[in-house]
Amino acid sequence: MKDRLTAFGPDFPFAFDDWLEHPEGLGAIPSDALGSEVAVVGAGVAGMVAAYELMKLGLKPVVYEVGRIGGRLRSEPFDAAPHIVAELGGMRFPKSGTALWHYIDLLGLETRDFPNPLTPAAPTTVIDLEGHSFFAESASDLPGVFAEVSDAWHRALDEVAHLSEIQAAMIRKDSSAVREIWQQLVDDWDDRTFYDFVATSPAFADLSFRHREIFGQVGFGTGGWDSDFPNSMLEIFRVVMAGFEEDQHFIVGGAEQVPRGLWNHAPDNIAHWEPGTTVASLHSGAPRPGVTGIRRAGSQLEIEDRWGQTRTYPAALLTVQSWLLTTSIDVEETLFSQKVWMALDRTKYMQASKTFVMVDRPFWKEIDPQTGRPKMSMTLTDRNTRGTYLIDNGDDEPGVIVLSYAWQADAMKVLAMTAGERAELAIETLEAIYLNTDLRGHIIGEPITVSWEADPHFLGAFKGALPGHYRYNRRMHSHFMQAEMPAEQQGIFLAGDDVSWTPGWAEGAVHTALNAVWGIANTFGGRTSPDNPGPGDVYADIGPIELPDE
Ligand SMILES: Cc1cc2nc3c(=O)[nH]c(=O)nc-3n(C[C@H](O)[C@H](O)[C@H](O)COP(=O)(O)OP(=O)(O)OC[C@H]3O[C@@H](n4cnc5c(N)ncnc54)[C@H](O)[C@@H]3O)c2cc1C
């Protein structure tokens, strides 16, 4: 499709979707390298995309996973009804993320519109601010101040960030036009925060502090974004430009089906391996254990697992959260340059917590006779729950309520609480908003909760780059281009959410996995078809803009 917005840049305007869908495939590996082993550390979506594509090319991915396949696409079943899941990590996937959707479609997964605020899928929204509740079916039902905030945001994006212009270039897949606009924004905004943008944009100049506050609480599509206010404005530009806040869908049965599906999927066109081969079958059904050490051994890389077994590989891909490379995994220092270590270590993570309950049915759709409104709506509030989402699994199925999805300080407030305590706190908040609704009377089973920062294998939810971090992002992203690197640093690759330009979005993690596939194939002497150049073939021309260090 040539006429719709996709995540074509803005940093690296390469059409991953076209590369994936081209009949020539992602390239070919020389026959003497076919069957060579490649270690893939981490079985999240980045690791599984890479393992799947490396297998298709005729290499042998050897996947290591300390926990469970899926990583931050974790769909936790409720004990009493295991087909009903709580989406602990990624839960809504914008259609513009076409590389991720390539795999969602390949696996034939069913998807539905995500019930975001003020969208028909919700289908009603309550915004509760400073003790006042506003009920709306669409944005036009809200008091005028909300429209003023929304208009100012859109105007600011167009006036300051040339949003319409860059999106038009992204739709045309015009890499030079995208880069030209983006270069100026990187120069102007790498040092500045999201809050700075809201406070200083001319479109907000005539509006009050209250408008900025409402903007922080209600956000611009999926919820309040004030927790991102300290982050680099470039992070926010990317999300908006790529259309990630729009047209979002959830995966029926859970997003974990994507990495798990790739583990079990037998590709049609596969080099070297017998038809029917899967990543699972190359592993006798289970990944290898967690990794504890990575060292150089001559031209090979030595990977040690937590049971003390050591195996060597000509190439390895690391997809774990980058702080783990200096904490729980003993990685030989000379494997990365000091500049790359600086980037890996300075990367900043966002905290996030979610608390879920299962309810007997989607009772919230029933009309409260006293108010004439549904018993509950998608709810955005400045109270501690922040965002409450209602997942309708059908009238004859239990529903799921995301009682609270909160970031940063709001996530930290509940860090020390049990799932039960968090659920109580959230229910009390919702009872203060929905005075007549007996939420407790509908809950079945035990609540499920997550704080990603409390998990030793994640240490945070996703990257949230601070001002001045553009160079760090670029160092990590461009690491797959290894021709100029000293020999001792070659053969080890990085991918995943932390390496991505759009952290917190699985699409970006998939892009980095595909970059790594190109880099690893190249290491083995592999080449792409001239008709279907890969990311590394065009990186010198359209790769991310470089800012000087000195
Ligand atoms: C709360 C939350 C909400 C999100 N919402 C969305 C959303 O709505 N839409 C969206 O598109 N994206 C969303 N994301 C982002 C998305 O989930 C991530 O971009 C994506 O899942 C990252 O995949 P990954 O493979 O890069 O990393 P991960 O999934 O973290 O995979 C890394 C893997 O490495 C494993 N590991 C760690 N240490 C070791 C070791 N020593 N040895 C072996 N394995 C190890 C981990 O167990 C993990 O499985 C969200 C993420 C979070 C946390």
The ligand as an SDF file (V2000), in Angstrom:
LIG
                    3D

 53 58  0  0  0  0  0  0  0  0999 V2000
    3.6680   -1.7450   30.1740 C   0  0  0  0  0  0  0  0  0  0  0  0
    3.9990   -1.7960   28.7060 C   0  0  0  0  0  0  0  0  0  0  0  0
    3.0690   -1.3750   27.7790 C   0  0  0  0  0  0  0  0  0  0  0  0
    3.3650   -1.4170   26.4310 C   0  0  0  0  0  0  0  0  0  0  0  0
    2.4040   -1.0650   25.5210 N   0  0  0  0  0  0  0  0  0  0  0  0
    2.6420   -1.2220   24.2090 C   0  0  0  0  0  0  0  0  0  0  0  0
    1.5940   -1.0770   23.2760 C   0  0  0  0  0  0  0  0  0  0  0  0
    0.4490   -0.8340   23.6610 O   0  0  0  0  0  0  0  0  0  0  0  0
    1.8780   -1.2140   21.9560 N   0  0  0  0  0  0  0  0  0  0  0  0
    3.1250   -1.5450   21.5200 C   0  0  0  0  0  0  0  0  0  0  0  0
    3.3330   -1.6680   20.3180 O   0  0  0  0  0  0  0  0  0  0  0  0
    4.1280   -1.7680   22.4020 N   0  0  0  0  0  0  0  0  0  0  0  0
    3.9010   -1.6190   23.7240 C   0  0  0  0  0  0  0  0  0  0  0  0
    4.8930   -1.8690   24.6220 N   0  0  0  0  0  0  0  0  0  0  0  0
    6.2500   -2.1220   24.1070 C   0  0  0  0  0  0  0  0  0  0  0  0
    6.4350   -3.5540   23.6460 C   0  0  0  0  0  0  0  0  0  0  0  0
    5.9060   -4.4100   24.6070 O   0  0  0  0  0  0  0  0  0  0  0  0
    7.9440   -3.7630   23.4530 C   0  0  0  0  0  0  0  0  0  0  0  0
    8.4230   -2.8470   22.4930 O   0  0  0  0  0  0  0  0  0  0  0  0
    8.3200   -5.1470   22.9790 C   0  0  0  0  0  0  0  0  0  0  0  0
    7.5740   -6.1430   23.6040 O   0  0  0  0  0  0  0  0  0  0  0  0
    9.8100   -5.3220   23.2500 C   0  0  0  0  0  0  0  0  0  0  0  0
   10.2620   -6.5410   22.7590 O   0  0  0  0  0  0  0  0  0  0  0  0
   11.8010   -6.8990   22.8780 P   0  0  0  0  0  0  0  0  0  0  0  0
   11.9680   -8.2040   22.2360 O   0  0  0  0  0  0  0  0  0  0  0  0
   12.5990   -5.7620   22.4220 O   0  0  0  0  0  0  0  0  0  0  0  0
   12.1180   -6.9920   24.4330 O   0  0  0  0  0  0  0  0  0  0  0  0
   11.5590   -8.0080   25.5200 P   0  0  0  0  0  0  0  0  0  0  0  0
   10.1810   -8.3640   25.2150 O   0  0  0  0  0  0  0  0  0  0  0  0
   11.8700   -7.3940   26.8390 O   0  0  0  0  0  0  0  0  0  0  0  0
   12.4690   -9.3080   25.3150 O   0  0  0  0  0  0  0  0  0  0  0  0
   13.6860   -9.4950   25.9540 C   0  0  0  0  0  0  0  0  0  0  0  0
   13.7020  -10.8920   26.5190 C   0  0  0  0  0  0  0  0  0  0  0  0
   14.9790  -11.1200   27.1070 O   0  0  0  0  0  0  0  0  0  0  0  0
   14.7940  -11.9900   28.1940 C   0  0  0  0  0  0  0  0  0  0  0  0
   15.9790  -11.9590   29.0560 N   0  0  0  0  0  0  0  0  0  0  0  0
   16.3270  -11.0640   29.9960 C   0  0  0  0  0  0  0  0  0  0  0  0
   17.5070  -11.4210   30.5540 N   0  0  0  0  0  0  0  0  0  0  0  0
   17.9210  -12.5400   29.9380 C   0  0  0  0  0  0  0  0  0  0  0  0
   19.0540  -13.3860   30.0700 C   0  0  0  0  0  0  0  0  0  0  0  0
   20.0130  -13.1330   30.9670 N   0  0  0  0  0  0  0  0  0  0  0  0
   19.1560  -14.4750   29.2860 N   0  0  0  0  0  0  0  0  0  0  0  0
   18.1790  -14.7600   28.3680 C   0  0  0  0  0  0  0  0  0  0  0  0
   17.0730  -14.0020   28.2240 N   0  0  0  0  0  0  0  0  0  0  0  0
   16.9560  -12.8990   28.9870 C   0  0  0  0  0  0  0  0  0  0  0  0
   13.5430  -11.4630   28.8610 C   0  0  0  0  0  0  0  0  0  0  0  0
   12.9540  -12.4380   29.6980 O   0  0  0  0  0  0  0  0  0  0  0  0
   12.6810  -11.1430   27.6230 C   0  0  0  0  0  0  0  0  0  0  0  0
   11.8620  -12.2180   27.2810 O   0  0  0  0  0  0  0  0  0  0  0  0
    4.6230   -1.8650   25.9890 C   0  0  0  0  0  0  0  0  0  0  0  0
    5.5680   -2.3150   26.9270 C   0  0  0  0  0  0  0  0  0  0  0  0
    5.2520   -2.2830   28.2730 C   0  0  0  0  0  0  0  0  0  0  0  0
    6.2470   -2.7960   29.2680 C   0  0  0  0  0  0  0  0  0  0  0  0
  1  2  1  0
  2  3  1  0
  2 52  2  0
  3  4  2  0
  4  5  1  0
  4 50  1  0
  5  6  2  0
  6  7  1  0
  6 13  1  0
  7  8  2  0
  7  9  1  0
  9 10  1  0
 10 11  2  0
 10 12  1  0
 12 13  2  0
 13 14  1  0
 14 15  1  0
 14 50  1  0
 15 16  1  0
 16 17  1  0
 16 18  1  0
 18 19  1  0
 18 20  1  0
 20 21  1  0
 20 22  1  0
 22 23  1  0
 23 24  1  0
 24 25  2  0
 24 26  1  0
 24 27  1  0
 27 28  1  0
 28 29  2  0
 28 30  1  0
 28 31  1  0
 31 32  1  0
 32 33  1  0
 33 34  1  0
 33 48  1  0
 34 35  1  0
 35 36  1  0
 35 46  1  0
 36 37  1  0
 36 45  1  0
 37 38  2  0
 38 39  1  0
 39 40  1  0
 39 45  2  0
 40 41  1  0
 40 42  2  0
 42 43  1  0
 43 44  2  0
 44 45  1  0
 46 47  1  0
 46 48  1  0
 48 49  1  0
 50 51  2  0
 51 52  1  0
 52 53  1  0
M  END
$$$$
